[in-house]
């Protein structure tokens, strides 16, 4: 099977977000919907391939350009070195427009798109977030608790912070089942933050898993990252499929 790819545009409060959708190349659907939020690298071959794999597994996948305010993919022009001055400057340019208000407007637009687009099964959807968008995935679930049945994040940064903007404060508004795959020794989510986050999850009382992927560095799920770890990336994908099967596909 080969997933069917289509280019789409989504009207948001701030303009038009470009993006892609993927659906199974089998049957007529409808299929459970998945909102796939990219890492800071934006839409590229690595997450396109992941979206196709999800579609081949029976899901309708929306892959929006979350950085549409800044530009269209590709958002980085190789060569670049992660962490160098040019790379960090570009990261700042991409993140700057994504204020809390902007993210809330985008989240509503993406969920509304999935709810209305032909081919998507009525009911609840799933959201996946990687790196920077792990927190955004939680925001989507908190903002639309009756529409989001599952959230999975991998090597997400900043899920627990000692300030009022911390994503863990969103937990009381979330009804979804949650899965967090943490990188090992991640500066964006160190072990102390993971431990505090897990205590917040326990207090929340919902259904969740929070796992550290031993030996897997920040960004391990992406084949174009220097720290790509194929066995752990496959483990992450398997856990994602298990979560989707137990939540949105089962309804």
C-alpha angles and dihedrals in degrees: 000000000000121000117240113242126204131177114231142180125215123199112226131178088263101043139285123334115205121210149131137263128205127198133176117274091225132080126348101276145183096211132189111267127241125189107209113198114195131226120250091286090070126207112351141130095289097060094032088061091049091051090051091051090053090049091050087054090058107272136122106230128201113199107184126186096245089188096056092128090065103037151303125279133312090058095175125048113212140263099061134137118225108244098019122122096261093048094048091047089055091047089054091051091052096046100042098079093048098091120163090261092049092050092049091052092048093048091054091049094050094048091046090052092053091047093055107031116105114251098038118114114239116248131051128352136208129236127206124194132187127197107318094016096056088090090046090054089056090049091054090052093048093047094048106029094160094050102044115071100168139024126190125181130181127198087349117177129219100011089144121035132162094242137077093262093064113130092227088074087067093065098093089060095050123095097171127107108252136213124185122188107190127199119239114257093355116176088206092056110016123190092262090056091046091053092050090045091052091052089052089050091051091051090048090060099208128125113281149142124209115186136174112220102220114226093008115123128209107294096021095145095062117085092208093057121095090233095052109148110193099195092047091043089055090048089053092050092049091051089049092053090048091052093049093047091052095047125021098017093049096056 
